[in-house]
Amino acid sequence: MVAELNPTAEEQAQARQTLLALLAAETDIGPWDEPDRAMAGVLMDTVTQLTVTTEDRAQVRHELIRILAGAGNTKMARALMDTTARLTVTTEDQAQIRRELLALLAEETEVSMARELADVITLLTITTEDRAQIRHELVTLLPAETSAAIARNLADMVVRLDPTGEDQARIRQSLLPMLSALGDSGIARQLMDTVAQLNPTVSDLAGWGTWPFPPTSALMAAARRNSGLVPWLAELPVIRIYLGDASQ
């Protein structure tokens, strides 16, 4: 391999450019089967070995993110993200990559790709300050998200980042209106169970008469746990009527 031949800095730079061009071409090949994955793995490992200085790492990370933006295969995208993460050394590196991945996440429409982006962003979120910043970014993204599945992934990511009470309330406000328009019972149940992790009260369930599917037991239990007895009893007749209608 080139990295074992003691190349000069200029030769390393030329080799990196060539390998990154080959790697970019791999993203256009489909399906991305085992030989493709093996080739991409060799290319990424070699690029990493040829990336020595801080400037090198910054340049290669930039190129990998650019390639990632055009990747149409989830496995390929995850490999690119993992390689990018391996080239983050300082907290400034991590912050920069989080910003770039969040920008991609904001535009992503594919559920599986959004899930991988969210997972890597979480792995790069270490300090309390990092968590607060990423929570803010994700909560800000949610109101504009039209895909219930992606919104649930974003909310689940926030749950893993120790959200504040205000964060939880804002996420509930974004997720609950989606339940009225969902035609898929599986996604609806998943969304409700995510809301159940966000400390809902009975007041958050005021619109459930418009939902095509009844509340899950997890959501009901969470709302009861977080509500006073008087508000819960006041809502109980409506709950019984609605659940009775849904079971018929």
C-alpha positions in Angstrom: 0.0 0.0 0.0 1.0 3.6 -0.6 1.0 4.4 3.1 3.8 1.8 3.7 6.2 3.4 1.1 7.0 6.5 3.2 5.4 9.0 0.7 6.1 12.7 0.9 3.4 15.1 2.0 2.8 16.0 -1.6 2.5 12.4 -2.6 0.1 11.7 0.2 -2.1 14.6 -0.8 -2.2 13.3 -4.4 -2.9 9.8 -3.3 -5.7 11.0 -1.0 -7.3 13.0 -3.9 -7.2 9.9 -6.2 -8.6 7.6 -3.5 -11.4 10.0 -2.6 -12.3 10.3 -6.3 -12.5 6.5 -6.5 -14.6 6.4 -3.3 -17.0 9.0 -4.7 -17.4 6.8 -7.8 -18.3 3.9 -5.5 -21.4 5.7 -4.3 -22.8 5.7 -7.8 -22.6 1.9 -8.1 -25.6 -0.2 -7.2 -26.5 -2.5 -5.7 -23.8 -1.9 -3.1 -22.9 -5.6 -2.6 -20.1 -7.3 -0.7 -17.3 -6.6 -3.3 -18.4 -2.9 -3.3 -18.3 -2.7 0.5 -14.9 -4.4 0.6 -13.4 -2.0 -2.0 -14.9 1.1 -0.2 -13.5 -0.2 3.0 -10.0 -0.5 1.6 -10.2 3.0 0.1 -11.4 4.5 3.4 -8.8 2.7 5.4 -6.0 3.8 3.1 -7.2 7.4 3.0 -7.2 7.4 6.8 -3.6 6.1 6.9 -2.6 8.9 4.6 -4.3 11.6 6.7 -1.7 12.8 9.3 -1.9 16.5 10.0 -4.8 18.6 11.4 -5.1 20.2 8.0 -5.2 16.8 6.3 -8.0 15.6 8.6 -10.1 18.8 8.0 -9.7 18.4 4.2 -10.6 14.7 4.2 -13.6 15.2 6.5 -14.9 17.9 4.2 -14.5 15.6 1.2 -16.2 12.6 3.0 -19.2 14.8 4.0 -19.4 16.0 0.4 -19.5 12.3 -0.8 -21.9 11.4 2.0 -24.4 14.1 0.7 -24.6 12.1 -2.6 -24.7 8.6 -1.1 -27.9 6.7 -2.0 -27.1 3.6 0.0 -27.5 3.5 3.8 -24.7 1.1 4.4 -22.3 3.2 2.3 -23.4 6.3 4.1 -22.8 4.8 7.5 -19.3 3.7 6.5 -18.6 7.2 5.3 -19.9 8.6 8.6 -17.9 6.2 10.7 -14.7 7.1 8.8 -15.4 10.8 9.2 -15.9 10.2 13.0 -12.6 8.5 13.2 -10.9 11.6 11.8 -12.3 13.8 14.6 -9.7 14.4 17.2 -10.5 17.6 19.0 -13.8 18.9 20.4 -13.7 21.5 17.6 -13.6 18.7 15.1 -16.6 17.0 16.7 -18.5 20.3 16.7 -17.8 20.9 13.1 -18.9 17.4 12.0 -22.0 17.6 14.1 -23.0 20.8 12.4 -22.4 19.3 8.9 -24.3 16.1 9.7 -27.2 18.1 11.2 -27.4 20.1 8.0 -27.7 16.8 6.1 -30.3 15.6 8.6 -32.4 18.7 8.1 -32.7 17.9 4.4 -33.0 14.1 4.7 -36.3 12.4 3.5 -35.2 8.7 3.8 -36.0 7.2 7.2 -33.1 4.8 7.3 -30.6 7.4 6.3 -32.0 9.9 8.9 -31.7 7.2 11.6 -28.0 6.6 10.7 -27.2 10.3 10.7 -29.0 10.8 14.1 -27.0 7.8 15.6 -23.6 9.2 14.5 -24.5 12.7 15.7 -25.3 11.2 19.1 -22.0 9.3 19.2 -20.2 12.6 18.6 -22.2 14.4 21.4 -20.2 13.9 24.6 -20.3 16.9 27.0 -23.2 18.5 28.7 -22.8 21.5 26.6 -22.8 19.4 23.4 -26.0 17.7 24.5 -27.7 21.0 25.2 -26.7 22.4 21.8 -27.8 19.3 19.8 -31.1 19.1 21.7 -31.8 22.7 20.7 -31.0 22.0 17.1 -33.2 18.9 17.0 -36.1 20.5 18.7 -35.8 23.4 16.3 -35.9 21.0 13.3 -39.0 19.1 14.5 -41.8 21.6 13.7 -40.9 21.6 10.0 -40.6 17.8 9.7 -43.5 16.3 7.7 -42.5 12.6 8.0 -43.8 11.0 11.2 -41.2 8.3 11.0 -38.3 10.8 10.8 -39.9 13.0 13.4 -40.0 10.0 15.8 -36.3 9.3 15.1 -35.4 12.9 15.9 -37.5 12.8 19.1 -36.0 9.5 20.2 -32.6 11.1 19.7 -33.5 14.0 21.9 -34.7 11.5 24.6 -31.2 10.0 24.6 -29.7 13.5 25.3 -31.3 14.2 28.7 -34.0 16.7 27.5 -35.3 19.4 29.8 -39.0 19.8 30.6 -39.2 22.6 28.1 -37.6 20.4 25.4 -40.1 17.6 26.1 -43.1 20.0 25.9 -41.9 21.4 22.6 -41.4 17.9 21.1 -44.9 16.8 22.3 -46.3 19.9 20.6 -44.6 18.8 17.3 -45.5 15.1 17.5 -49.1 15.0 18.8 -50.7 16.9 15.8 -49.2 14.3 13.5 -51.3 11.5 15.0 -54.5 12.9 13.5 -53.3 12.3 9.9 -51.6 9.0 10.3 -53.0 6.0 8.4 -50.4 3.5 9.5 -51.2 2.0 12.9 -47.6 0.7 13.4 -46.1 4.2 13.0 -48.9 5.7 15.1 -48.2 3.3 18.0 -44.4 4.0 17.7 -45.1 7.8 17.8 -47.4 7.5 20.8 -44.8 5.4 22.7 -42.2 8.0 22.0 -44.5 10.7 23.3 -45.0 8.5 26.4 -41.2 9.0 27.2 -41.7 12.8 27.1 -43.7 13.2 30.4 -47.1 13.8 28.8 -50.1 14.8 30.9 -53.8 14.4 30.2 -53.9 17.9 28.8 -51.6 16.7 26.0 -54.2 14.2 24.9 -57.0 16.7 24.4 -57.1 16.0 20.6 -57.2 12.3 20.7 -60.8 12.2 19.5 -59.4 13.0 16.1 -56.8 10.2 16.1 -57.5 7.2 13.8 -56.1 4.8 16.4 -56.5 4.7 20.2 -53.8 5.7 22.6 -51.3 3.0 23.5 -51.2 1.6 27.1 -47.7 3.2 27.5 -49.1 6.7 26.6 -52.1 6.3 28.8 -50.0 5.2 31.8 -47.6 8.1 31.3 -50.4 10.6 31.0 -52.0 9.3 34.2 -48.7 9.2 36.1 -48.0 12.9 35.2 -51.5 14.2 35.8 -53.2 15.2 39.0 -56.2 13.1 40.1 -58.8 15.8 39.5 -57.8 16.5 35.9 -57.6 12.8 35.2 -61.0 12.0 36.6 -62.5 15.0 34.7 -61.2 13.4 31.5 -62.0 9.8 32.4 -65.6 9.7 30.9 -64.3 11.0 27.6 -61.5 8.4 27.7 -63.9 5.6 28.3 -66.3 6.7 25.5 -63.4 7.0 23.0 -61.8 3.7 23.9 -65.2 2.0 23.8 -65.8 3.4 20.3 -62.4 2.3 19.1 -62.9 -1.3 20.3 -66.1 -1.7 18.3 
